[in-house]
């Protein structure tokens, strides 16, 4: 099976609007079958700076609902990540 290079996939995930921090992308990459050594290739400052820029440009926060406590908003965000990973 041919898959995308880890940097390309990491950028796609960052641009998806679902992930907001690098550790979430790392977890997603591991769940997709990328190895720790492949992910280690992302550890450079320039790469993470590029990813953080993508997070800032594309992240879509959970639906703003003032009646939802903060922990429920976090749960909603985590559920969205799980859904994205299961669909991918």
N, C-alpha and C positions, 0 to 999 in steps of 0.2 A: 504494500500500500504506500503510495506516494503522498506525503503530507507537506504542508507549507513549512518554510523555515520558521524557527521559533520567534525570531524578531518580527517577521511579517504577521504571524498569528497574534503575537502580543499587541501589536499596533491595532490590528482589527478589533481585538477585545477592548482595548482602550477607547477606540472610536465608537464602540457599540452603545455607549451611554449608560451602561449598566454598572460598570466597575468604577470605583472612585479612588482606589489606592493600589499600589503595586502588589501588595500581598494577596489581594483578591485575584489579580491576574495570574500570579504564580500558582495559586490553588487551582484555578481554571485550567491552566496549562498542564498541570500534573494530572488532573482528572481526564484530560484529553489524551494522555499517554506520553507526553513529553517527559524526558528524563531529567533528573536533577542536573546532570552535566550539561544538557542542552540549555536549561534555564539559567545555569551559572553564566552562560555567555551573555546574558542580559544585565549582568551586574555592574557594568561601567556607568560612571556618572552621566555621561552624555546620553546613554540609552535611557536611563531612568528619568532624566530631565525631559527627554522627548516624550516619554510615556506620560509623565505628569502633565505636560502641556496638553496632550490629547485628552486626558481625564478632565482637565479644566474646561476644555472646549466642548466636550461632548457629553459630560455626565448629566443625566436627567434625574433629579431627586425624586423620591417617592411623591405620590400625589399629596399636595398640601391640604391636610385636613386638620383644622385646629382642635377638633374633638379627639384626635388620635394622640395618645401619649407618645413621647419620644421613643420608648422601647417598642411600641407597635409599628412606628415608622421604620425603625431598624429591622424589625421582623419582616415587614413588607419588602424592604430592600433585599434582604437575604433570600426571601422567597422568589423574588424576581431573578436573582442570580441563579438559584437552583433551577428555575424554569428554563432559563437561557442555556444552562449546561446540559440539561436533559434533552432539549430540543436540538442541540448541536451535534 
